[in-house]
Amino acid sequence: MEYLEPSMLLILAVVAFIAGFIDAVAGGGGMLTVPALLSIGLPPHMALGTNKLAASFASSTAAFTYYKKKLFKPKLWLPNFIATLIGATCGTLFVDSISTDWLEKALPLVILAAALYTIIHKTPDANKNIMPKPGTKHSATQVAQGFSLGFYDGVAGPGTGAFWTVSSMALYRLNILLASGLAKAMNFTSNFTSLITFALLGHIDWVLGLTMGFCLMLGAYFGAHSAIRFGATFIRPVFVTVVTILAVKLAYDAWFVSL
């Protein structure tokens, strides 16, 4: 990759802060950071690996914040943890075998699909933070959910947090805060697992990833506290608009510019 001008690095830092804030509130921060990394010319594999490094900062910060506020209990979700780890490893190894040309054309579609999913699936209101009871009732569901979303996060990543939040509310009848707490913990599990795999494969720009990771971490801190206090409804219209614009730009660059 060529030398990155300070002004461009500043723009990426701002994007990372906003993405960290959004990811902690509603999930899907990768739908901003992955297109941004691709837009500066990083190859798809490198963009995904660098994003995992940066995203690990944000997801760990948000997950710890929800845990401190007693909105997430790890012991209830052990099958999810294990299945997510395995799924993320398989997904990352799978994406390494995919050609760069295929990824350049496929990622915009994945990002647009995630944006549409976010628009269509509205999150219900809830006032009580009721945790599911410990037991084996949801074990099979947790394994299926964890492996599939972990695999997706390993393959692409954008929108994973939003998918975790929405599916957890539907499957376990959690409210938005409890579902977000679960989403952040599982998102960190798959991010960190994919990060290790991408690092071993040499698909990470460490300087850029650490810089964006610090900004993502700051954004996640403020976003998690804001989500706990205000909820996620105010962020959704801006989130979907920005993501759609970026995805359309990437699709245009990948499909039409080279013609």
KAZI-V857325 format. One record per residue. OMEGA is omega as a letter, one per 40 degrees, with the letter a starting at -180 (999 if undefined). Layout:
# KAZI-V857325
{{OMEGA} {OMEGA}}
This chain:
# KAZI-V857325
{{i} {i} {a} {a} {i} {a} {i} {i} {i} {i} {i} {i} {i} {i} {a} {i} {i} {a} {i} {i} {a} {a} {a} {a} {a} {a} {i} {i} {i} {i} {i} {a} {i} {i} {i} {i} {i} {a} {a} {i} {i} {i} {a} {a} {i} {i} {i} {i} {i} {i} {i} {i} {a} {a} {i} {i} {a} {a} {i} {i} {a} {a} {i} {i} {i} {i} {i} {i} {i} {i} {i} {i} {a} {a} {i} {a} {a} {i} {i} {i} {a} {a} {i} {i} {a} {a} {a} {i} {i} {a} {a} {i} {i} {a} {i} {a} {a} {a} {i} {a} {i} {a} {a} {a} {a} {a} {i} {i} {i} {a} {i} {i} {i} {i} {i} {i} {a} {i} {a} {a} {i} {a} {a} {i} {i} {a} {a} {i} {a} {i} {i} {a} {i} {i} {a} {a} {a} {a} {a} {i} {i} {a} {a} {i} {a} {a} {a} {a} {i} {i} {i} {a} {i} {a} {a} {i} {a} {i} {a} {i} {i} {i} {i} {a} {a} {a} {i} {i} {a} {a} {a} {i} {i} {i} {a} {a} {i} {i} {i} {i} {i} {a} {a} {i} {a} {i} {i} {i} {a} {i} {a} {i} {i} {i} {i} {a} {i} {i} {i} {i} {i} {a} {a} {i} {a} {a} {a} {a} {i} {i} {i} {i} {i} {i} {i} {a} {i} {i} {i} {i} {a} {a} {a} {i} {i} {i} {a} {a} {a} {a} {a} {a} {a} {a} {a} {a} {i} {a} {a} {a} {a} {a} {a} {i} {a} {a} {i} {i} {i} {i} {i} {a} {a} {a} {a} {a} {a} {a} {999}}
